[in-house]
């Protein structure tokens, strides 16, 4: 199974175990940007798993709409969950749904702990998950696997800005070529 793990986008301030905290305006923008990027970059997940917490559900709903995926809720990926229980539940849901690609939208520090568990690393802090960051993990035999990449909204935003610059450069080149062609027609 190929697993994408996403931390919920930026949420309102409050206690980590407050299940009612909602996404901020910035969080909603992060989800939209990351969802569009995710759709362009990877194999489409067959399911999205969300926690019982509002901020995870709001993130999952927006991403699932962009990806056109069904959503399943699991308390095993709530912020107070353990990486072992989260991984068992994600695998079980993936198997039940016959899904090769799964996106789980969870919380810090569980997302870092889960990646440390799956890669066999004793240093979970090495996996810093910013809000709305997405990691791609591929399961191998047993409870281990390979982390392929981890992308943050800041990286995607830079890519988007660079794309805008390329588009602007392309428009400028086309406009310059049109001016040259018009002048050639007038002189010709």
Protein Blocks (a to p, Z undefined) as FASTA:
>chain_A
ZZdddddddddeddfklmkbccdfklmmmmmmmmmmmmmmmccdfbdcddfbfklmmmmm
mmmmmnopaddddfklgfkbcfklmmmmmmmmmmmnopabdcdddddfklmmmmmmmnop
ablmlmccdehiacdddddehjbdcdfbdcdfklmmmmmmmmmmmmmmmmmmmmmmmmmm
mmmmmmZZ
